Amino acid sequence: MNRVLGMIRNVRNFPAYLLHKWGLSKQSPFILQSLNGVSVEVPDRMMHTAKEVFFTDDYRYDLIRKDVLRMSNSPIIVDVGANVGYLSAFSFTRFPHAKVISVEPIPNNLKLLQRNRTRNANTDWKVFEGVLSNTDGELEIQYDNSDSFSTSASMYGLDAGSDSVTVPSLKLSSLMHSFELQSVHILKLDCEGAEYDILYCLSDDELNRIAFITMETHQIDAATRNRDTLVSWLNGKGWKTEVIRSKVLASNPNFSQ
């Protein structure tokens, strides 16, 4: 029921989506349109991913929207593991004046990500073609090049693909410097294990320039790179955390813009 209500609330052309879903009027690809004019290209292969964002708000924007807007009418959003750009685009349905930085390393994903960005040319949306980690330089990513789109490319062997690509890598602090960001209101992480390296290398001052983190965590080891340890680490830094199914939503009372 929640998915249906989310569809009606967020998708202007949901009748066309239903006809597409039922095979009565197929579009190739389907163009999903939001109520405020944001639109994205959705191949059938990526429909499930798009619905997680536009239908069910898996990253819990609606829980934090009012708090974010109290901080800024033009919030800074960094979307790490942006894939083909659905959450980046969805950001503009909740924060029309946001500045969004999409971080994505995989060539096949980037092609559609850039098309979706072009579709929404009136937004402040930029792309970093690389990864975030605990180092500035280059890193090798494993993925499956035979798949039209990758949703699980990883530096930690989480993707069963045998292909690899070497891509630019930045620390979050370096990305912020490069894009002239003083703070980040929403940091979204879905980066197949890199979330630990991205966060653990931050100083307290750098961490306190982030207001909210919404992320999917991945089990890498039993020592430090797992959800429970990361949540405990954030709590020890004064953050408030909530685990919601496979996602973690964290808010920072010490946020300083």
Buried (B, 14 or more C-beta within 10 A) or exposed (E): EEEEEBBEBBBBBBEBBEBBBEEEEEBEBBBBBBEEEBBBBBBEEBBEBBBBBBBBBBBBBEBBBEEBBEBBEEBBBBBBBBBBBBBBBBBBBBBBEBBBBBBBBBEBBBEBBBBBBEBBEEBBBEBBBBBBBBBEEEBEBBBBBEBEBBBBBBBBEBBEBEBBBEBEBBBBBEBBEEBEBEBBBBBBBBBBBBBBBBBBBBEEEBBBBBBBBBBBBBEBEEEEBBBEBBBEBBEEBEBEBEEEEEBBBBBBEEBEE
